[in-house]
Amino acid sequence: MTETMMFQGAIVLYLLISLIALALTYREQQSSGISSPLFRMIGFTLCAIWPVTFVVLSSIRLVMRA
């Protein structure tokens, strides 16, 4: 598997995880009655950003092993 294919697979996985998190957050906000645009935007932003933490920590671990 080439690096390009691995990178593309990682991007697709990241997008999939982010979309699932967004859908779950939207559903939770609907059931909780959260109607504040600020809280909605904060929730959606965090859903898109938290996988970055996982990627960074995984990358650091791979670099440390090498």
TIRO-456019 format. One line per field, with one value per residue (C-alpha): residue number from 1; x, y, z. Coordinates in steps of 0.2 Angstrom, whole numbers, plus 2048, in hexadecimal, padded with zeros to 3 digits. Layout:
nr	c(NUM:...) .
X	c(X:...) .
Y	c(Y:...) .
Z	c(Z:...) .
END
This chain:
nr	c(1:2:3:4:5:6:7:8:9:10:11:12:13:14:15:16:17:18:19:20:21:22:23:24:25:26:27:28:29:30:31:32:33:34:35:36:37:38:39:40:41:42:43:44:45:46:47:48:49:50:51:52:53:54:55:56:57:58:59:60:61:62:63:64:65:66) .
X	c(800:807:808:7FC:7EF:7F2:7F0:7E0:7D9:7DD:7D4:7C5:7C5:7C7:7B8:7AE:7B1:7AE:79D:797:79C:793:783:783:786:778:76C:771:76F:75E:758:760:757:767:762:771:77A:78A:789:784:794:79F:799:79B:7AC:7B2:7AB:7B6:7C5:7C7:7CD:7DC:7E1:7E1:7EB:7F8:7FA:7FB:808:812:812:817:825:82B:82B:835) .
Y	c(800:811:820:829:81B:81B:82D:82D:81F:829:838:82E:826:837:83E:82F:830:843:841:834:83F:84E:843:83D:84F:856:848:84B:85E:85B:84F:85B:86A:874:882:88F:891:894:883:87A:881:87D:86B:869:871:865:856:85B:85F:851:844:84F:84B:839:83B:846:83A:82B:833:838:826:81F:82B:827:814:817) .
Z	c(800:7FB:806:7FC:7FE:810:812:808:812:822:81B:817:828:830:826:82B:83D:83D:833:840:84E:846:844:855:85C:851:858:86A:868:861:86F:87C:875:872:867:86A:85A:864:86D:85C:854:862:862:84F:84F:85D:853:845:84F:85C:84F:84C:85E:85A:84A:852:861:855:84A:859:85F:84E:84D:85E:85A:84A) .
END
